[in-house]
Amino acid sequence: MEKGEPEPVKEIYHVCACNTCSKSFDTKWTVCPSCGNNDMNYERKLVRFISASTKRYQMIVEKARIREEALDYDAAIQIWERLGEIKEAARVRRLKTRQKSVRVAQKVVKGNEINRTEIKDSVLNRSNVGGGSSKMKELRELKEMFDSGFISKEEMEDMKKEILRK
């Protein structure tokens, strides 16, 4: 599909309508050209016409929104870009990024939730079970926590100092 805005909706005044088949016309008729009946109503009526390209555009936009609701962000981005709607594509990319960094509460074997402080403490005060862990491994885990958005830069720096002090 071509990029850009769809055609605008046209508004036209119709001056007569058939009382039998309910079709309206922009010119006065004494006999309905559609059904042949002469029971015509003469009053001015505003009629909105939506072009075929506008209807197609609206259907594609609806398809993009359905893909978003289904969390199929890649397909939605593709559709928005095909329509030339770069701002909408960017909005969906932000949604996709937020979805990747969702902070899911971790569960312990017993089923209790671990909060942010407890995770930091477990990284800093790791016991030497199974031969212990190296400072590099702890720093890597710390970096992963920062990259996922679980901790802030300041928290990461504090924890990094603690690890290096050991």
N, CA and C atoms as a LAMMPS dump frame, in Angstrom:
ITEM: TIMESTEP
0
ITEM: NUMBER OF ATOMS
498
ITEM: BOX BOUNDS ff ff ff
-5.0000000000000000e+02 5.0000000000000000e+02
-5.0000000000000000e+02 5.0000000000000000e+02
-5.0000000000000000e+02 5.0000000000000000e+02
ITEM: ATOMS id mol type element x y z
1 1 1 N 0.841 -1.181 0
2 1 2 C 0 0 0
3 1 3 C 0.878 1.233 0
4 2 1 N 0.423 2.279 -0.64
5 2 2 C 1.184 3.506 -0.717
6 2 3 C 1.206 4.207 0.623
7 3 1 N 2.339 4.861 0.89
8 3 2 C 2.483 5.56 2.157
9 3 3 C 1.705 6.862 2.129
10 4 1 N 1.383 7.371 3.3
11 4 2 C 0.687 8.638 3.395
12 4 3 C -0.713 8.471 3.944
13 5 1 N -1.378 9.585 4.013
14 5 2 C -2.726 9.618 4.574
15 5 3 C -3.74 9.04 3.589
16 6 1 N -4.781 8.419 4.104
17 6 2 C -5.848 7.942 3.218
18 6 3 C -6.657 9.127 2.705
19 7 1 N -7.469 8.878 1.694
20 7 2 C -8.316 9.936 1.156
21 7 3 C -9.301 10.392 2.227
22 8 1 N -9.616 11.682 2.237
23 8 2 C -10.565 12.156 3.257
24 8 3 C -11.967 11.627 2.975
25 9 1 N -12.779 11.616 3.998
26 9 2 C -14.177 11.214 3.863
27 9 3 C -14.917 12.37 3.189
28 10 1 N -15.654 12.053 2.137
29 10 2 C -16.389 13.09 1.41
30 10 3 C -17.783 13.214 1.997
31 11 1 N -18.231 14.455 2.108
32 11 2 C -19.578 14.717 2.59
33 11 3 C -20.359 15.389 1.47
34 12 1 N -21.501 14.827 1.143
35 12 2 C -22.335 15.332 0.055
36 12 3 C -23.763 15.464 0.576
37 13 1 N -24.458 16.48 0.088
38 13 2 C -25.869 16.638 0.439
39 13 3 C -26.721 15.96 -0.623
40 14 1 N -27.599 15.082 -0.2
41 14 2 C -28.583 14.481 -1.087
42 14 3 C -29.899 15.207 -0.877
43 15 1 N -30.621 15.398 -1.986
44 15 2 C -31.838 16.199 -1.904
45 15 3 C -33.121 15.387 -1.971
46 16 1 N -33.03 14.121 -2.343
47 16 2 C -34.248 13.313 -2.338
48 16 3 C -33.92 11.868 -1.972
49 17 1 N -34.912 11.193 -1.427
50 17 2 C -34.756 9.796 -1.032
51 17 3 C -36.035 9.056 -1.356
52 18 1 N -35.872 7.8 -1.731
53 18 2 C -37.031 6.966 -2.04
54 18 3 C -37.593 6.395 -0.738
55 19 1 N -38.875 6.529 -0.531
56 19 2 C -39.499 5.993 0.681
57 19 3 C -39.657 4.477 0.623
58 20 1 N -39.541 3.888 -0.573
59 20 2 C -39.721 2.446 -0.725
60 20 3 C -38.412 1.691 -0.516
61 21 1 N -37.378 2.086 -1.282
62 21 2 C -36.091 1.353 -1.178
63 21 3 C -35.068 2.052 -0.292
64 22 1 N -35.372 3.232 0.209
65 22 2 C -34.545 4.002 1.143
66 22 3 C -33.23 4.508 0.557
67 23 1 N -33.064 4.469 -0.757
68 23 2 C -31.851 5.032 -1.36
69 23 3 C -32.022 6.527 -1.509
70 24 1 N -30.896 7.264 -1.354
71 24 2 C -30.952 8.713 -1.485
72 24 3 C -30.132 9.144 -2.688
73 25 1 N -30.464 10.346 -3.233
74 25 2 C -29.843 10.813 -4.471
75 25 3 C -29.49 12.281 -4.344
76 26 1 N -28.428 12.681 -5.075
77 26 2 C -27.987 14.07 -5.014
78 26 3 C -28.725 14.963 -6.01
79 27 1 N -29.599 14.4 -6.835
80 27 2 C -30.453 15.183 -7.736
81 27 3 C -31.913 14.826 -7.469
82 28 1 N -32.792 15.738 -7.817
83 28 2 C -34.228 15.475 -7.601
84 28 3 C -34.741 14.51 -8.656
85 29 1 N -35.492 13.53 -8.203
86 29 2 C -36.127 12.572 -9.099
87 29 3 C -37.606 12.489 -8.736
88 30 1 N -38.44 12.347 -9.762
89 30 2 C -39.861 12.133 -9.49
90 30 3 C -40.148 10.656 -9.364
91 31 1 N -39.334 9.842 -10.063
92 31 2 C -39.44 8.382 -9.997
93 31 3 C -38.073 7.867 -9.572
94 32 1 N -38.048 6.936 -8.623
95 32 2 C -36.783 6.389 -8.112
96 32 3 C -36.056 5.625 -9.228
97 33 1 N -34.82 5.996 -9.547
98 33 2 C -34.081 5.282 -10.579
99 33 3 C -33.683 3.866 -10.153
100 34 1 N -33.773 3.583 -8.875
101 34 2 C -33.383 2.268 -8.372
102 34 3 C -34.531 1.267 -8.42
103 35 1 N -35.686 1.673 -7.885
104 35 2 C -36.797 0.715 -7.807
105 35 3 C -37.991 1.089 -8.681
106 36 1 N -38.005 2.292 -9.251
107 36 2 C -39.087 2.702 -10.133
108 36 3 C -40.323 3.236 -9.424
109 37 1 N -40.294 3.338 -8.135
110 37 2 C -41.441 3.833 -7.381
111 37 3 C -41.467 5.362 -7.426
112 38 1 N -42.63 5.963 -7.378
113 38 2 C -42.712 7.428 -7.402
114 38 3 C -42.995 8.035 -6.027
115 39 1 N -42.78 7.276 -4.978
116 39 2 C -42.965 7.759 -3.602
117 39 3 C -41.633 8.337 -3.101
118 40 1 N -41.344 9.586 -3.498
119 40 2 C -40.062 10.215 -3.179
120 40 3 C -40.231 11.243 -2.06
121 41 1 N -39.208 11.365 -1.244
122 41 2 C -39.186 12.323 -0.15
123 41 3 C -38.134 13.371 -0.499
124 42 1 N -38.511 14.658 -0.486
125 42 2 C -37.596 15.722 -0.882
126 42 3 C -37.174 16.528 0.337
127 43 1 N -36.022 16.188 0.862
128 43 2 C -35.43 16.976 1.943
129 43 3 C -33.92 16.824 1.875
130 44 1 N -33.227 17.826 2.319
131 44 2 C -31.769 17.842 2.248
132 44 3 C -31.187 16.962 3.345
133 45 1 N -30.263 16.082 2.955
134 45 2 C -29.697 15.119 3.898
135 45 3 C -28.187 15.004 3.649
136 46 1 N -27.396 15.111 4.699
137 46 2 C -25.942 15.003 4.59
138 46 3 C -25.545 13.542 4.554
139 47 1 N -24.782 13.166 3.539
140 47 2 C -24.35 11.779 3.371
141 47 3 C -22.831 11.755 3.347
142 48 1 N -22.258 10.825 4.082
143 48 2 C -20.792 10.681 4.131
144 48 3 C -20.364 9.499 3.288
145 49 1 N -19.428 9.731 2.391
146 49 2 C -18.885 8.669 1.556
147 49 3 C -17.46 8.378 1.975
148 50 1 N -17.171 7.124 2.203
149 50 2 C -15.813 6.702 2.53
150 50 3 C -15.299 5.93 1.326
151 51 1 N -14.176 6.394 0.787
152 51 2 C -13.641 5.754 -0.408
153 51 3 C -13.144 4.348 -0.088
154 52 1 N -12.955 3.554 -1.125
155 52 2 C -12.476 2.183 -0.957
156 52 3 C -11.076 2.172 -0.344
157 53 1 N -10.224 3.12 -0.755
158 53 2 C -8.86 3.151 -0.208
159 53 3 C -8.88 3.52 1.279
160 54 1 N -9.802 4.4 1.675
161 54 2 C -9.915 4.763 3.087
162 54 3 C -10.412 3.577 3.902
163 55 1 N -11.386 2.84 3.377
164 55 2 C -11.876 1.643 4.069
165 55 3 C -10.758 0.632 4.232
166 56 1 N -9.958 0.452 3.159
167 56 2 C -8.835 -0.493 3.216
168 56 3 C -7.829 -0.043 4.275
169 57 1 N -7.526 1.255 4.312
170 57 2 C -6.604 1.804 5.293
171 57 3 C -7.117 1.533 6.715
172 58 1 N -8.419 1.774 6.933
173 58 2 C -9.011 1.549 8.256
174 58 3 C -8.94 0.077 8.648
175 59 1 N -9.133 -0.822 7.676
176 59 2 C -9.052 -2.257 7.961
177 59 3 C -7.626 -2.659 8.346
178 60 1 N -6.638 -2.091 7.664
179 60 2 C -5.235 -2.415 7.965
180 60 3 C -4.842 -1.871 9.329
181 61 1 N -5.316 -0.67 9.663
182 61 2 C -5.049 -0.094 10.984
183 61 3 C -5.653 -0.996 12.061
184 62 1 N -6.868 -1.463 11.838
185 62 2 C -7.516 -2.362 12.798
186 62 3 C -6.714 -3.657 12.95
187 63 1 N -6.182 -4.152 11.844
188 63 2 C -5.359 -5.369 11.888
189 63 3 C -4.101 -5.132 12.74
190 64 1 N -3.481 -3.956 12.6
191 64 2 C -2.297 -3.621 13.401
192 64 3 C -2.653 -3.583 14.883
193 65 1 N -3.786 -3.008 15.206
194 65 2 C -4.214 -2.935 16.612
195 65 3 C -4.507 -4.33 17.176
196 66 1 N -5.084 -5.189 16.36
197 66 2 C -5.337 -6.565 16.798
198 66 3 C -4.018 -7.284 17.055
199 67 1 N -3.027 -7.078 16.199
200 67 2 C -1.702 -7.696 16.397
201 67 3 C -1.082 -7.194 17.698
202 68 1 N -1.26 -5.913 18.013
203 68 2 C -0.745 -5.366 19.271
204 68 3 C -1.422 -6.025 20.463
205 69 1 N -2.749 -6.166 20.394
206 69 2 C -3.479 -6.805 21.493
207 69 3 C -3.04 -8.244 21.683
208 70 1 N -2.657 -8.892 20.584
209 70 2 C -2.193 -10.276 20.649
210 70 3 C -0.713 -10.352 21.04
211 71 1 N -0.116 -9.192 21.331
212 71 2 C 1.301 -9.065 21.712
213 71 3 C 2.241 -9.533 20.604
214 72 1 N 1.784 -9.48 19.36
215 72 2 C 2.617 -9.789 18.195
216 72 3 C 3.167 -8.462 17.685
217 73 1 N 4.116 -7.908 18.449
218 73 2 C 4.614 -6.57 18.169
219 73 3 C 5.357 -6.479 16.845
220 74 1 N 6.085 -7.517 16.46
221 74 2 C 6.83 -7.477 15.202
222 74 3 C 5.889 -7.292 14.014
223 75 1 N 4.793 -8.043 13.988
224 75 2 C 3.822 -7.919 12.894
225 75 3 C 3.179 -6.533 12.907
226 76 1 N 2.858 -6.027 14.092
227 76 2 C 2.244 -4.699 14.198
228 76 3 C 3.207 -3.619 13.687
229 77 1 N 4.468 -3.729 14.04
230 77 2 C 5.475 -2.759 13.577
231 77 3 C 5.554 -2.775 12.059
232 78 1 N 5.58 -3.978 11.484
233 78 2 C 5.634 -4.106 10.027
234 78 3 C 4.442 -3.427 9.364
235 79 1 N 3.254 -3.647 9.905
236 79 2 C 2.042 -3.047 9.332
237 79 3 C 2.111 -1.528 9.417
238 80 1 N 2.494 -0.997 10.592
239 80 2 C 2.565 0.462 10.745
240 80 3 C 3.577 1.063 9.776
241 81 1 N 4.711 0.392 9.593
242 81 2 C 5.724 0.922 8.675
243 81 3 C 5.234 0.882 7.232
244 82 1 N 4.505 -0.173 6.865
245 82 2 C 3.944 -0.256 5.513
246 82 3 C 2.965 0.881 5.258
247 83 1 N 2.239 1.273 6.295
248 83 2 C 1.296 2.381 6.168
249 83 3 C 1.99 3.744 6.204
250 84 1 N 3.273 3.748 6.549
251 84 2 C 4.007 5.009 6.65
252 84 3 C 3.793 5.71 7.974
253 85 1 N 3.269 5.002 8.947
254 85 2 C 2.993 5.568 10.274
255 85 3 C 4.186 5.289 11.194
256 86 1 N 5.235 6.079 11.052
257 86 2 C 6.482 5.864 11.779
258 86 3 C 6.293 6.077 13.282
259 87 1 N 5.493 7.061 13.678
260 87 2 C 5.267 7.324 15.111
261 87 3 C 4.565 6.142 15.772
262 88 1 N 3.617 5.54 15.067
263 88 2 C 2.928 4.372 15.612
264 88 3 C 3.891 3.191 15.732
265 89 1 N 4.755 3.02 14.728
266 89 2 C 5.742 1.941 14.775
267 89 3 C 6.685 2.146 15.96
268 90 1 N 7.087 3.388 16.207
269 90 2 C 7.967 3.692 17.343
270 90 3 C 7.259 3.404 18.663
271 91 1 N 5.972 3.74 18.737
272 91 2 C 5.196 3.472 19.952
273 91 3 C 5.147 1.97 20.248
274 92 1 N 4.965 1.171 19.213
275 92 2 C 4.915 -0.278 19.403
276 92 3 C 6.295 -0.818 19.78
277 93 1 N 7.348 -0.232 19.219
278 93 2 C 8.705 -0.659 19.602
279 93 3 C 8.95 -0.4 21.086
280 94 1 N 8.46 0.747 21.583
281 94 2 C 8.597 1.03 23.013
282 94 3 C 7.836 0.001 23.848
283 95 1 N 6.639 -0.37 23.395
284 95 2 C 5.873 -1.41 24.092
285 95 3 C 6.652 -2.715 24.127
286 96 1 N 7.263 -3.046 23.002
287 96 2 C 8.032 -4.291 22.886
288 96 3 C 9.224 -4.268 23.844
289 97 1 N 9.895 -3.123 23.926
290 97 2 C 11.041 -2.984 24.825
291 97 3 C 10.612 -3.118 26.277
292 98 1 N 9.485 -2.473 26.625
293 98 2 C 8.976 -2.573 28.001
294 98 3 C 8.612 -4.006 28.347
295 99 1 N 8.066 -4.731 27.381
296 99 2 C 7.67 -6.111 27.641
297 99 3 C 8.9 -6.965 27.97
298 100 1 N 10.019 -6.701 27.279
299 100 2 C 11.235 -7.471 27.536
300 100 3 C 11.792 -7.208 28.924
301 101 1 N 11.581 -5.987 29.425
302 101 2 C 12.164 -5.637 30.723
303 101 3 C 11.144 -5.711 31.858
304 102 1 N 10.114 -6.494 31.675
305 102 2 C 9.107 -6.65 32.732
306 102 3 C 9.776 -7.264 33.945
307 103 1 N 9.496 -6.693 35.079
308 103 2 C 10.102 -7.191 36.314
309 103 3 C 9.176 -8.217 36.936
310 104 1 N 9.548 -9.455 36.805
311 104 2 C 8.738 -10.537 37.341
312 104 3 C 9.266 -10.894 38.717
313 105 1 N 8.374 -10.981 39.68
314 105 2 C 8.772 -11.359 41.035
315 105 3 C 9.261 -12.798 41.007
316 106 1 N 10.456 -13.004 41.54
317 106 2 C 11.022 -14.346 41.564
318 106 3 C 10.515 -15.081 42.796
319 107 1 N 10.356 -16.369 42.675
320 107 2 C 9.844 -17.18 43.772
321 107 3 C 10.951 -18.092 44.31
322 108 1 N 10.977 -18.241 45.621
323 108 2 C 11.877 -19.185 46.278
324 108 3 C 11.175 -20.535 46.249
325 109 1 N 11.919 -21.594 46.526
326 109 2 C 11.342 -22.933 46.494
327 109 3 C 10.096 -23.021 47.369
328 110 1 N 10.087 -22.324 48.496
329 110 2 C 8.953 -22.376 49.412
330 110 3 C 7.766 -21.571 48.891
331 111 1 N 7.977 -20.717 47.879
332 111 2 C 6.884 -19.945 47.314
333 111 3 C 6.848 -18.505 47.787
334 112 1 N 7.803 -18.068 48.604
335 112 2 C 7.831 -16.682 49.067
336 112 3 C 8.457 -15.798 47.996
337 113 1 N 7.974 -14.569 47.871
338 113 2 C 8.553 -13.648 46.905
339 113 3 C 9.858 -13.075 47.446
340 114 1 N 10.782 -12.864 46.536
341 114 2 C 12.065 -12.245 46.901
342 114 3 C 11.97 -10.789 46.493
343 115 1 N 12.284 -9.87 47.386
344 115 2 C 12.23 -8.461 47.006
345 115 3 C 13.606 -8 46.519
346 116 1 N 13.686 -6.783 46.048
347 116 2 C 14.903 -6.247 45.45
348 116 3 C 16.075 -6.258 46.446
349 117 1 N 15.825 -5.891 47.691
350 117 2 C 16.885 -5.85 48.707
351 117 3 C 17.45 -7.232 48.953
352 118 1 N 16.574 -8.233 49.034
353 118 2 C 17.048 -9.6 49.275
354 118 3 C 17.901 -10.105 48.124
355 119 1 N 17.562 -9.717 46.897
356 119 2 C 18.375 -10.14 45.751
357 119 3 C 19.741 -9.492 45.828
358 120 1 N 19.778 -8.19 46.153
359 120 2 C 21.066 -7.505 46.283
360 120 3 C 21.916 -8.173 47.366
361 121 1 N 21.278 -8.47 48.502
362 121 2 C 22.007 -9.106 49.597
363 121 3 C 22.546 -10.47 49.174
364 122 1 N 21.751 -11.217 48.407
365 122 2 C 22.213 -12.543 48.003
366 122 3 C 23.382 -12.446 47.034
367 123 1 N 23.417 -11.393 46.222
368 123 2 C 24.551 -11.218 45.321
369 123 3 C 25.784 -10.793 46.107
370 124 1 N 25.592 -9.889 47.078
371 124 2 C 26.725 -9.377 47.84
372 124 3 C 27.262 -10.398 48.847
373 125 1 N 26.404 -11.111 49.532
374 125 2 C 26.8 -11.999 50.615
375 125 3 C 26.619 -13.466 50.239
376 126 1 N 27.044 -13.818 49.049
377 126 2 C 26.872 -15.178 48.562
378 126 3 C 27.726 -16.148 49.398
379 127 1 N 27.117 -17.247 49.819
380 127 2 C 27.867 -18.231 50.602
381 127 3 C 28.744 -19.066 49.675
382 128 1 N 29.715 -19.713 50.218
383 128 2 C 30.659 -20.508 49.427
384 128 3 C 30.187 -21.939 49.261
385 129 1 N 28.92 -22.151 48.952
386 129 2 C 28.393 -23.488 48.733
387 129 3 C 28.839 -23.949 47.358
388 130 1 N 29.335 -25.162 47.267
389 130 2 C 29.742 -25.706 45.972
390 130 3 C 31.006 -25.085 45.433
391 131 1 N 31.944 -24.714 46.294
392 131 2 C 33.214 -24.186 45.817
393 131 3 C 33.232 -22.673 45.675
394 132 1 N 32.125 -21.991 45.951
395 132 2 C 32.109 -20.535 45.917
396 132 3 C 31.978 -19.993 44.504
397 133 1 N 31.865 -18.683 44.414
398 133 2 C 31.763 -18.061 43.104
399 133 3 C 32.811 -16.969 42.993
400 134 1 N 33.277 -16.76 41.795
401 134 2 C 34.323 -15.767 41.589
402 134 3 C 33.728 -14.365 41.539
403 135 1 N 34.574 -13.387 41.738
404 135 2 C 34.126 -11.999 41.679
405 135 3 C 33.631 -11.662 40.272
406 136 1 N 34.267 -12.251 39.262
407 136 2 C 33.842 -11.98 37.878
408 136 3 C 32.421 -12.46 37.635
409 137 1 N 32.095 -13.633 38.172
410 137 2 C 30.749 -14.179 37.988
411 137 3 C 29.722 -13.268 38.669
412 138 1 N 30.068 -12.805 39.869
413 138 2 C 29.16 -11.913 40.59
414 138 3 C 28.983 -10.588 39.848
415 139 1 N 30.086 -10.092 39.283
416 139 2 C 30.007 -8.84 38.519
417 139 3 C 29.158 -9.015 37.261
418 140 1 N 29.28 -10.175 36.608
419 140 2 C 28.455 -10.457 35.43
420 140 3 C 26.971 -10.483 35.795
421 141 1 N 26.652 -11.142 36.91
422 141 2 C 25.26 -11.206 37.361
423 141 3 C 24.74 -9.809 37.712
424 142 1 N 25.609 -9.009 38.313
425 142 2 C 25.255 -7.64 38.661
426 142 3 C 24.95 -6.834 37.396
427 143 1 N 25.763 -7.007 36.382
428 143 2 C 25.562 -6.318 35.099
429 143 3 C 24.246 -6.75 34.451
430 144 1 N 23.924 -8.045 34.533
431 144 2 C 22.657 -8.547 33.979
432 144 3 C 21.466 -7.917 34.693
433 145 1 N 21.571 -7.776 36.02
434 145 2 C 20.492 -7.154 36.787
435 145 3 C 20.309 -5.699 36.363
436 146 1 N 21.428 -5.006 36.117
437 146 2 C 21.36 -3.615 35.688
438 146 3 C 20.774 -3.513 34.279
439 147 1 N 21.242 -4.363 33.362
440 147 2 C 20.755 -4.338 31.978
441 147 3 C 19.263 -4.643 31.89
442 148 1 N 18.751 -5.499 32.759
443 148 2 C 17.331 -5.838 32.727
444 148 3 C 16.48 -4.757 33.401
445 149 1 N 17.134 -3.746 34
446 149 2 C 16.398 -2.663 34.625
447 149 3 C 15.972 -2.97 36.045
448 150 1 N 16.485 -4.051 36.61
449 150 2 C 16.07 -4.451 37.949
450 150 3 C 16.683 -3.555 39.027
451 151 1 N 17.893 -3.041 38.757
452 151 2 C 18.542 -2.132 39.708
453 151 3 C 18.98 -0.875 38.971
454 152 1 N 19.146 0.216 39.709
455 152 2 C 19.576 1.477 39.116
456 152 3 C 21.105 1.51 39.027
457 153 1 N 21.611 2.519 38.331
458 153 2 C 23.055 2.663 38.166
459 153 3 C 23.75 2.876 39.52
460 154 1 N 23.122 3.672 40.388
461 154 2 C 23.711 3.929 41.707
462 154 3 C 23.774 2.644 42.531
463 155 1 N 22.692 1.873 42.487
464 155 2 C 22.664 0.602 43.217
465 155 3 C 23.731 -0.342 42.682
466 156 1 N 23.895 -0.345 41.357
467 156 2 C 24.905 -1.211 40.753
468 156 3 C 26.31 -0.806 41.219
469 157 1 N 26.569 0.493 41.246
470 157 2 C 27.89 0.968 41.67
471 157 3 C 28.173 0.577 43.126
472 158 1 N 27.169 0.732 44.015
473 158 2 C 27.342 0.353 45.421
474 158 3 C 27.633 -1.137 45.554
475 159 1 N 26.883 -1.933 44.827
476 159 2 C 27.053 -3.389 44.907
477 159 3 C 28.397 -3.807 44.322
478 160 1 N 28.826 -3.117 43.277
479 160 2 C 30.111 -3.411 42.646
480 160 3 C 31.25 -3.158 43.632
481 161 1 N 31.155 -2.041 44.391
482 161 2 C 32.182 -1.729 45.404
483 161 3 C 32.224 -2.827 46.475
484 162 1 N 31.041 -3.302 46.9
485 162 2 C 30.968 -4.374 47.899
486 162 3 C 31.643 -5.652 47.389
487 163 1 N 31.369 -6.013 46.153
488 163 2 C 31.949 -7.234 45.578
489 163 3 C 33.449 -7.12 45.499
490 164 1 N 33.937 -5.962 45.067
491 164 2 C 35.382 -5.778 44.908
492 164 3 C 36.099 -5.688 46.253
493 165 1 N 35.39 -5.32 47.332
494 165 2 C 35.995 -5.254 48.667
495 165 3 C 36.243 -6.639 49.249
496 166 1 N 35.527 -7.64 48.796
497 166 2 C 35.644 -8.99 49.369
498 166 3 C 37.038 -9.537 49.201
